[in-house]
Amino acid sequence: MTWPQYRRNQCSIESFVIDLTDVEAELLSILLVRYPEPVMLDDLIGAAYPDPDLEPDDARGAVTERMRNLARKLGAFRIKTNGRFRGYWLCQKPEDIGIAA
C-alpha cells in the first residue's frame, strides 16, 4: 500500500519534529495503518519499493536498516521486531512491547 498522492517527510507533535526520508515515511504510514498488528517484512518491502524493478538487490537488508533508523528517530521502544515472524509493529509506550509477541 502506498500513498503516492500524499507524502510527508516530517512527523510532528507540538514542538517535537522528526525528519523522515521518503522510505521512512512510507514505512511509518504502514505501521500506523496496521497498528496494533505486526507488519511482515515482505509487506514493508512491497510498501518501500512498490515497483519490483526498482527494488535493491538486498531489499530485506535495506528495509531492516531503514526500520532501525526509524526506530532511532522515534525512540527505541516505539518499534518492536521479532525475528521469529520477520515483522515489525508500532508501540505507544514501553509497556506495549509485549503485546504482539
N, C-alpha and C positions, 0 to 999 in steps of 0.2 A: 504494500500500500504506500503510495507516495502522495505528496501534496504539491504537484507542480505549479498550481495557480497561486500558492501561498507559501512562501518560505521565510522563516525568521532565523536570524543568526544571533539573536540576543534574547536571553531569558532574564526577566527582571521581576523582582518583588520589592516594592517600595524603593529603597535606595540601594538594594543589593542587585548587582548586574553581573551576568555571566556571558561572556562572548563565546559563541559556538561556531564551529565550522559548518558548512552545509551538511556534511555527512553526520556530524554530531547532532545537529538539529533534527535531521530525519530520524535518527535512531531514538532520540528522546521522544519524538512525537509518537513513534510506535510503542514505546514503553508506556506512555501516558494513555494511549488509546486502549491498550490491553490491561492496564492496571486493574486489579492487583495480581493478575495472572502472569506467569512467566512467558517470555517470548523466546522461541527456539532460535538458535544461532543461524540456521538456514533462512528463517523468516527475516532476520535482521540483515543478512547478506542480500536478500532479494529487495529489501527496502533501500539499502545503501547503494546498491548497484542494480537498478531496475532493468537495464539493458545488459544481458549476459555478455554481449560482445565487448563491453567496456569494463567488465569485471576484472580486477587484477588477478595475476596467477595465483597468489596466495590470499584469496578473499577471506578465508577464515581468520588468518593471522591479521589481516588488515582491519577487519571488523573487531576482533578481540582487542587490538591496540586502541582503536577508536573508543571502545567501551571503557577501557582503562582510563583514557584521557577524560572522557565524560564523567566517570566516577570521581576522578580527582577534582574536576571543576565543580561538581555538585556537592561533594562531601563523601567521604569514604563509605558511610552507611547507606547512602541513597540508592545505590545499585548493587544488587546481590547476584552472584552467579553460583552455579552448582555444576561442576564438571560431569556429573552423572547423566544429566539430561541435556547438557550443552545449551543452556539457555540463560537468560537474564531476567530479572524483574526489578521493579521500582519499589522502594520502601519510603514511607513518610517519616519514620522516626526509628531510632536504633532498635527498639523493641520489635519492630516489624520483621527483622531479619529472619526470624524463624518461621514466618508464615507460609512459605511455599517450598519448604524443604521436603 
